Amino acid sequence: MGDEYAEAFAHTLQFKDSEYHLNLRNTRISQKGADMIIENMGSNVKKINFSYNPQVKNINTNFLFRIQRVCLIELNIEGNKVGDGLVAKL
């Protein structure tokens, strides 16, 4: 996918009106692409797989966990370089 398509994909997420899961494993997105997707996803996303996108170094928890915004069941960040700081926030 890369960042070129991540922006277009992100804008479609706001129109999802049913529960959904995002599988973005090994899609070559960077931090910019991950941020665009998180900022545009709807409140009915239940699982997100960002694994094996080594340029993703942080997950914007301000957007991800706004009150009454998202009720995630699973967040997969395996194979990324997010570090212990993000894990502590989560």
N, CA, C and O atoms as a MOPAC input file, in Angstrom:
PM7 MOZYME 1SCF
protein

 N      0.83900 1    -1.18300 1     0.00000 1
 C      0.00000 1     0.00000 1     0.00000 1
 C      0.88000 1     1.24200 1     0.00000 1
 O      0.74400 1     2.07800 1    -0.89400 1
 N      1.76000 1     1.39100 1     0.95000 1
 C      2.57800 1     2.58100 1     1.06400 1
 C      1.74100 1     3.78600 1     1.44800 1
 O      0.51400 1     3.71000 1     1.51400 1
 N      2.40800 1     4.88600 1     1.69900 1
 C      1.71800 1     6.10600 1     2.13100 1
 C      0.86400 1     6.73000 1     1.03600 1
 O     -0.10200 1     7.43400 1     1.33000 1
 N      1.21200 1     6.47600 1    -0.23000 1
 C      0.45700 1     7.06600 1    -1.33400 1
 C     -1.00900 1     6.63900 1    -1.28200 1
 O     -1.90800 1     7.45300 1    -1.49300 1
 N     -1.23800 1     5.36800 1    -1.00200 1
 C     -2.60100 1     4.86200 1    -0.95800 1
 C     -3.20900 1     4.94300 1     0.43900 1
 O     -4.43000 1     4.89600 1     0.58600 1
 N     -2.37800 1     5.06200 1     1.45500 1
 C     -2.88100 1     5.12800 1     2.83300 1
 C     -3.79600 1     6.32900 1     3.02400 1
 O     -4.80600 1     6.23000 1     3.72100 1
 N     -3.46100 1     7.45200 1     2.41900 1
 C     -4.30000 1     8.64700 1     2.56900 1
 C     -5.67800 1     8.43100 1     1.94600 1
 O     -6.69400 1     8.74700 1     2.56600 1
 N     -5.72100 1     7.90000 1     0.73500 1
 C     -7.01100 1     7.63800 1     0.08600 1
 C     -7.80000 1     6.59200 1     0.87200 1
 O     -9.00700 1     6.74300 1     1.06700 1
 N     -7.13700 1     5.55100 1     1.31600 1
 C     -7.78900 1     4.51900 1     2.11000 1
 C     -8.33300 1     5.10500 1     3.41100 1
 O     -9.45100 1     4.78400 1     3.81600 1
 N     -7.55500 1     5.95500 1     4.06000 1
 C     -7.97500 1     6.55600 1     5.33200 1
 C     -9.27300 1     7.32900 1     5.17800 1
 O    -10.12700 1     7.28400 1     6.06200 1
 N     -9.43100 1     8.03000 1     4.07800 1
 C    -10.64200 1     8.84100 1     3.89300 1
 C    -11.89000 1     7.98700 1     3.68700 1
 O    -13.00100 1     8.46600 1     3.91500 1
 N    -11.73700 1     6.74900 1     3.26600 1
 C    -12.91100 1     5.87700 1     3.11700 1
 C    -13.39300 1     5.33800 1     4.45700 1
 O    -14.55200 1     4.94100 1     4.58000 1
 N    -12.52700 1     5.31600 1     5.45700 1
 C    -12.87600 1     4.71000 1     6.74000 1
 C    -13.98900 1     5.45200 1     7.47100 1
 O    -14.75600 1     4.83700 1     8.21200 1
 N    -14.08500 1     6.74200 1     7.27500 1
 C    -15.10900 1     7.50700 1     7.97600 1
 C    -16.52100 1     7.17100 1     7.49900 1
 O    -17.49800 1     7.56800 1     8.13500 1
 N    -16.63700 1     6.45200 1     6.39900 1
 C    -17.94800 1     6.08600 1     5.87400 1
 C    -18.38200 1     4.67400 1     6.26500 1
 O    -19.48100 1     4.24400 1     5.91600 1
 N    -17.52700 1     3.95600 1     6.98400 1
 C    -17.87400 1     2.61000 1     7.43300 1
 C    -18.90100 1     2.71900 1     8.55900 1
 O    -18.64800 1     3.37200 1     9.57100 1
 N    -20.05500 1     2.08100 1     8.38200 1
 C    -21.07900 1     2.19000 1     9.41100 1
 C    -21.31400 1     0.88500 1    10.16100 1
 O    -22.20600 1     0.81000 1    11.00600 1
 N    -20.52500 1    -0.14200 1     9.86400 1
 C    -20.64300 1    -1.39300 1    10.59800 1
 C    -19.28700 1    -1.74200 1    11.21200 1
 O    -18.26400 1    -1.16000 1    10.85000 1
 N    -19.28700 1    -2.68300 1    12.13000 1
 C    -18.06600 1    -3.10300 1    12.79700 1
 C    -17.07800 1    -3.66400 1    11.77000 1
 O    -17.47200 1    -4.38800 1    10.85600 1
 N    -15.80400 1    -3.32900 1    11.92500 1
 C    -14.80200 1    -3.81400 1    10.97900 1
 C    -13.44600 1    -3.98700 1    11.63200 1
 O    -13.19600 1    -3.47200 1    12.72100 1
 N    -12.56300 1    -4.72400 1    10.95000 1
 C    -11.18900 1    -4.96900 1    11.37700 1
 C    -10.26500 1    -4.44200 1    10.28100 1
 O    -10.56500 1    -4.57100 1     9.09400 1
 N     -9.15200 1    -3.85600 1    10.67800 1
 C     -8.16200 1    -3.36200 1     9.71400 1
 C     -6.93000 1    -4.25500 1     9.74600 1
 O     -6.28200 1    -4.37900 1    10.78600 1
 N     -6.60400 1    -4.87300 1     8.63000 1
 C     -5.39900 1    -5.67400 1     8.52400 1
 C     -4.41000 1    -4.93200 1     7.63300 1
 O     -4.50200 1    -4.98100 1     6.40700 1
 N     -3.47600 1    -4.25300 1     8.26000 1
 C     -2.47800 1    -3.45600 1     7.54900 1
 C     -1.08500 1    -4.04600 1     7.73500 1
 O     -0.09300 1    -3.31800 1     7.74000 1
 N     -1.01600 1    -5.34400 1     7.88600 1
 C      0.24400 1    -6.05200 1     8.09000 1
 C      1.12700 1    -5.91600 1     6.85100 1
 O      0.70300 1    -6.19100 1     5.72800 1
 N      2.35900 1    -5.48800 1     7.08800 1
 C      3.38600 1    -5.44600 1     6.04400 1
 C      2.91700 1    -4.69000 1     4.79100 1
 O      3.06800 1    -5.17500 1     3.66900 1
 N      2.35400 1    -3.51200 1     5.00000 1
 C      1.84500 1    -2.71800 1     3.87500 1
 C      2.76100 1    -1.55600 1     3.50800 1
 O      2.39200 1    -0.71300 1     2.69100 1
 N      3.95100 1    -1.50400 1     4.10400 1
 C      4.95300 1    -0.48400 1     3.79600 1
 C      4.47800 1     0.93700 1     4.12100 1
 O      4.90600 1     1.89600 1     3.47900 1
 N      3.60800 1     1.07100 1     5.10300 1
 C      3.20900 1     2.42000 1     5.49400 1
 C      4.20600 1     2.95900 1     6.50900 1
 O      4.84100 1     2.20100 1     7.24200 1
 N      4.33000 1     4.25900 1     6.53800 1
 C      5.21400 1     4.90700 1     7.49700 1
 C      4.36600 1     5.47900 1     8.62800 1
 O      3.16400 1     5.22600 1     8.71700 1
 N      5.00500 1     6.23600 1     9.46600 1
 C      4.29400 1     6.88600 1    10.56600 1
 C      3.19100 1     7.79600 1    10.02900 1
 O      2.09700 1     7.84900 1    10.59100 1
 N      3.47700 1     8.50100 1     8.95500 1
 C      2.49000 1     9.40400 1     8.35100 1
 C      1.24300 1     8.64200 1     7.91800 1
 O      0.12600 1     9.08900 1     8.18000 1
 N      1.41600 1     7.50200 1     7.26000 1
 C      0.28500 1     6.69800 1     6.81600 1
 C     -0.52100 1     6.15100 1     7.97800 1
 O     -1.75200 1     6.16500 1     7.95100 1
 N      0.17700 1     5.66600 1     9.00400 1
 C     -0.51000 1     5.14200 1    10.18800 1
 C     -1.32300 1     6.23800 1    10.86900 1
 O     -2.45600 1     6.00000 1    11.28800 1
 N     -0.75600 1     7.43100 1    10.98000 1
 C     -1.47600 1     8.54700 1    11.59600 1
 C     -2.72900 1     8.91200 1    10.81300 1
 O     -3.78000 1     9.16300 1    11.40300 1
 N     -2.62500 1     8.94400 1     9.48600 1
 C     -3.79600 1     9.27200 1     8.66200 1
 C     -4.91100 1     8.25700 1     8.85900 1
 O     -6.08400 1     8.61900 1     8.95300 1
 N     -4.54100 1     6.99700 1     8.92100 1
 C     -5.54400 1     5.94200 1     9.08900 1
 C     -6.20300 1     6.05000 1    10.46400 1
 O     -7.42800 1     5.98900 1    10.56500 1
 N     -5.41800 1     6.20800 1    11.50500 1
 C     -5.97400 1     6.30600 1    12.86200 1
 C     -6.87400 1     7.52600 1    13.00000 1
 O     -7.93600 1     7.44200 1    13.61700 1
 N     -6.47000 1     8.65000 1    12.44000 1
 C     -7.25300 1     9.88000 1    12.56600 1
 C     -8.58100 1     9.81600 1    11.82300 1
 O     -9.49800 1    10.57300 1    12.14100 1
 N     -8.70100 1     8.93400 1    10.84700 1
 C     -9.91500 1     8.86400 1    10.03300 1
 C    -10.79800 1     7.65600 1    10.29500 1
 O    -11.90500 1     7.57700 1     9.76300 1
 N    -10.33400 1     6.72100 1    11.10000 1
 C    -11.14800 1     5.52500 1    11.29400 1
 C    -12.35600 1     5.82400 1    12.16900 1
 O    -12.33400 1     6.73000 1    13.00200 1
 N    -13.38500 1     5.05900 1    11.96600 1
 C    -14.61100 1     5.23700 1    12.72500 1
 C    -14.54500 1     4.56100 1    14.08300 1
 O    -13.60600 1     3.82800 1    14.39100 1
 N    -15.54900 1     4.82200 1    14.87500 1
 C    -15.57700 1     4.27500 1    16.22700 1
 C    -15.91800 1     2.79300 1    16.25100 1
 O    -15.84800 1     2.17000 1    17.31000 1
 N    -16.28200 1     2.21800 1    15.12900 1
 C    -16.67800 1     0.81900 1    15.11000 1
 C    -15.56500 1    -0.13100 1    14.64800 1
 O    -15.84100 1    -1.28400 1    14.31800 1
 N    -14.31900 1     0.33600 1    14.62300 1
 C    -13.19600 1    -0.55900 1    14.34900 1
 C    -12.91900 1    -1.35300 1    15.62400 1
 O    -12.86700 1    -0.78400 1    16.71500 1
 N    -12.74200 1    -2.65600 1    15.48600 1
 C    -12.53000 1    -3.52100 1    16.65100 1
 C    -11.11800 1    -4.08600 1    16.72500 1
 O    -10.59400 1    -4.29100 1    17.82000 1
 N    -10.50100 1    -4.34000 1    15.58900 1
 C     -9.14300 1    -4.88100 1    15.57000 1
 C     -8.31700 1    -4.12700 1    14.53800 1
 O     -8.78700 1    -3.83000 1    13.43900 1
 N     -7.07400 1    -3.82300 1    14.91300 1
 C     -6.14200 1    -3.17100 1    13.99200 1
 C     -4.84300 1    -3.95800 1    14.00600 1
 O     -4.29300 1    -4.25100 1    15.06800 1
 N     -4.36100 1    -4.29800 1    12.82300 1
 C     -3.09400 1    -5.00600 1    12.68300 1
 C     -2.13300 1    -4.10300 1    11.91200 1
 O     -2.23000 1    -3.97600 1    10.69100 1
 N     -1.20300 1    -3.47800 1    12.63900 1
 C     -0.15900 1    -2.64400 1    12.04100 1
 C      1.17600 1    -3.39400 1    12.00300 1
 O      2.21700 1    -2.76600 1    11.81400 1
 N      1.17400 1    -4.69900 1    12.17300 1
 C      2.42000 1    -5.44600 1    12.32900 1
 C      3.30100 1    -5.38200 1    11.07700 1
 O      2.82400 1    -5.27600 1     9.94700 1
 N      4.59000 1    -5.45100 1    11.33400 1
 C      5.63600 1    -5.50400 1    10.30800 1
 C      5.60700 1    -4.32100 1     9.34300 1
 O      5.76100 1    -4.47200 1     8.13100 1
 N      5.40900 1    -3.16800 1     9.91000 1
 C      5.60000 1    -1.89300 1     9.21800 1
 C      6.65300 1    -1.14300 1    10.03000 1
 O      6.30300 1    -0.29800 1    10.85400 1
 N      7.93600 1    -1.43700 1     9.81100 1
 C      8.98900 1    -0.93800 1    10.70000 1
 C      9.12300 1     0.58100 1    10.74700 1
 O      9.78800 1     1.10300 1    11.64200 1
 N      8.51900 1     1.30000 1     9.81900 1
 C      8.59100 1     2.76000 1     9.87400 1
 C      7.53000 1     3.34200 1    10.81000 1
 O      7.53300 1     4.54300 1    11.08100 1
 N      6.62000 1     2.49300 1    11.30700 1
 C      5.63900 1     2.94400 1    12.29400 1
 C      6.31900 1     2.85900 1    13.65100 1
 O      6.61700 1     1.77300 1    14.14800 1
 N      6.55800 1     4.02100 1    14.23800 1
 C      7.30300 1     4.08200 1    15.49200 1
 C      6.44700 1     4.52500 1    16.67000 1
 O      6.90900 1     4.50900 1    17.81100 1
 N      5.21200 1     4.91600 1    16.40800 1
 C      4.33200 1     5.38500 1    17.46600 1
 C      2.88800 1     5.21800 1    16.99600 1
 O      2.61600 1     5.26500 1    15.79600 1
 N      1.98600 1     5.02900 1    17.91400 1
 C      0.56600 1     5.00800 1    17.62300 1
 C     -0.03500 1     6.18600 1    18.36000 1
 O      0.13200 1     6.31400 1    19.57300 1
 N     -0.72600 1     7.03900 1    17.64600 1
 C     -1.28700 1     8.24800 1    18.24400 1
 C     -2.43600 1     7.87500 1    19.17400 1
 O     -3.58400 1     7.74800 1    18.74800 1
 N     -2.11000 1     7.70400 1    20.43700 1
 C     -3.11800 1     7.26400 1    21.39800 1
 C     -4.15700 1     8.34300 1    21.67900 1
 O     -5.25400 1     8.02400 1    22.13600 1
 N     -3.84200 1     9.61400 1    21.41700 1
 C     -4.84400 1    10.67500 1    21.60100 1
 C     -6.03900 1    10.45500 1    20.68500 1
 O     -7.18300 1    10.60800 1    21.11200 1
 N     -5.79000 1    10.10100 1    19.44200 1
 C     -6.87800 1     9.81700 1    18.51200 1
 C     -7.46800 1     8.43800 1    18.77000 1
 O     -8.68000 1     8.24400 1    18.68100 1
 N     -6.61000 1     7.49100 1    19.08700 1
 C     -7.04200 1     6.10900 1    19.20800 1
 C     -8.00600 1     5.88400 1    20.36400 1
 O     -8.95300 1     5.10700 1    20.24300 1
 N     -7.77100 1     6.55600 1    21.47600 1
 C     -8.56000 1     6.27200 1    22.67000 1
 C     -9.33200 1     7.47300 1    23.19800 1
 O     -9.48400 1     7.62800 1    24.41000 1
 N     -9.81000 1     8.30400 1    22.32000 1
 C    -10.68000 1     9.38200 1    22.77200 1
 C    -11.92500 1     8.79500 1    23.41300 1
 O    -12.40700 1     7.74300 1    22.99300 1
 N    -12.43500 1     9.45700 1    24.40900 1
 C    -13.62400 1     8.96700 1    25.10900 1
 C    -14.75900 1     8.76800 1    24.11900 1
 O    -15.05800 1     9.65900 1    23.32300 1
 N    -15.38900 1     7.60700 1    24.16500 1
 C    -16.51000 1     7.21900 1    23.31700 1
 C    -16.13600 1     7.22100 1    21.83200 1
 O    -17.00600 1     7.40800 1    20.98000 1
 N    -14.88500 1     7.02200 1    21.52000 1
 C    -14.43900 1     7.04500 1    20.13000 1
 C    -14.19400 1     5.63900 1    19.60200 1
 O    -14.79300 1     5.23000 1    18.60800 1
 N    -13.32500 1     4.91100 1    20.26000 1
 C    -12.92700 1     3.59700 1    19.77000 1
 C    -12.96500 1     2.60000 1    20.92200 1
 O    -12.53000 1     2.90400 1    22.03200 1
 N    -13.48000 1     1.43000 1    20.65300 1
 C    -13.48700 1     0.34800 1    21.63400 1
 C    -12.76100 1    -0.83800 1    21.00900 1
 O    -13.38700 1    -1.78400 1    20.53000 1
 N    -11.43300 1    -0.77200 1    21.02300 1
 C    -10.61200 1    -1.80900 1    20.39400 1
 C    -10.60000 1    -3.09100 1    21.21400 1
 O    -10.57700 1    -3.06400 1    22.44500 1
 N    -10.61600 1    -4.19400 1    20.51600 1
 C    -10.44100 1    -5.49800 1    21.13800 1
 C     -8.98400 1    -5.92800 1    21.00100 1
 O     -8.43400 1    -6.57600 1    21.89200 1
 N     -8.35700 1    -5.56200 1    19.87200 1
 C     -6.99700 1    -6.01000 1    19.59500 1
 C     -6.22800 1    -4.95700 1    18.80000 1
 O     -6.76200 1    -4.36300 1    17.86400 1
 N     -4.96700 1    -4.73200 1    19.17900 1
 C     -4.04600 1    -3.86500 1    18.44200 1
 C     -2.73800 1    -4.63300 1    18.29000 1
 O     -2.06900 1    -4.91200 1    19.28500 1
 N     -2.36700 1    -4.97600 1    17.06300 1
 C     -1.15800 1    -5.73600 1    16.79800 1
 C     -0.09200 1    -4.79400 1    16.24900 1
 O     -0.25400 1    -4.22000 1    15.17100 1
 N      1.00000 1    -4.63800 1    16.99800 1
 C      2.10500 1    -3.77100 1    16.58600 1
 C      3.41700 1    -4.55900 1    16.50900 1
 O      4.50000 1    -3.97800 1    16.57800 1
 N      3.31300 1    -5.87500 1    16.36700 1
 C      4.47300 1    -6.75000 1    16.29000 1
 C      5.35900 1    -6.37700 1    15.09800 1
 O      4.86000 1    -6.06300 1    14.01700 1
 N      6.66600 1    -6.41600 1    15.30700 1
 C      7.61000 1    -6.17600 1    14.22500 1
 C      7.79600 1    -4.70700 1    13.88200 1
 O      8.41100 1    -4.38500 1    12.86600 1
 N      7.27300 1    -3.81100 1    14.71500 1
 C      7.45900 1    -2.37700 1    14.50800 1
 C      8.45900 1    -1.86400 1    15.53300 1
 O      8.91600 1    -2.62500 1    16.38600 1
 N      8.79600 1    -0.61100 1    15.46200 1
 C      9.79000 1    -0.03800 1    16.36900 1
 C      9.14100 1     0.95700 1    17.32100 1
 O      9.62600 1     2.07600 1    17.49200 1
 N      8.04100 1     0.54100 1    17.93700 1
 C      7.27900 1     1.46100 1    18.77800 1
 C      7.91000 1     1.68500 1    20.14000 1
 O      7.74100 1     2.76600 1    20.70400 1
 N      8.61400 1     0.73700 1    20.68800 1
 C      9.30400 1     0.91700 1    21.95200 1
 C      8.39600 1     0.78600 1    23.16600 1
 O      7.18300 1     0.61500 1    23.05200 1
 N      9.02200 1     0.87200 1    24.31800 1
 C      8.32300 1     0.65800 1    25.58700 1
 C      7.39100 1     1.81400 1    25.95300 1
 O      6.41200 1     1.61100 1    26.67100 1
 N      7.68000 1     3.00400 1    25.47400 1
 C      6.83800 1     4.17100 1    25.81100 1
 C      5.40500 1     3.98500 1    25.37600 1
 O      4.48200 1     4.30200 1    26.12500 1
 N      5.20600 1     3.47300 1    24.17100 1
 C      3.84600 1     3.25200 1    23.68000 1
 C      3.16000 1     2.15300 1    24.47900 1
 O      1.98500 1     2.27100 1    24.82700 1
 N      3.89200 1     1.09200 1    24.76500 1
 C      3.31400 1    -0.01100 1    25.52200 1
 C      2.84200 1     0.48100 1    26.88500 1
 O      1.78000 1     0.07300 1    27.35500 1
 N      3.61200 1     1.34500 1    27.51900 1
 C      3.20200 1     1.90000 1    28.80900 1
 C      1.93600 1     2.73000 1    28.68100 1
 O      1.07900 1     2.67200 1    29.56400 1
 N      1.79000 1     3.50600 1    27.59900 1
 C      0.57600 1     4.30400 1    27.37600 1
 C     -0.64600 1     3.41400 1    27.19500 1
 O     -1.73000 1     3.70500 1    27.70100 1
 N     -0.44500 1     2.31900 1    26.45800 1
 C     -1.56000 1     1.42500 1    26.18000 1
 C     -2.03300 1     0.74500 1    27.43000 1
 O     -2.97300 1    -0.04900 1    27.38300 1

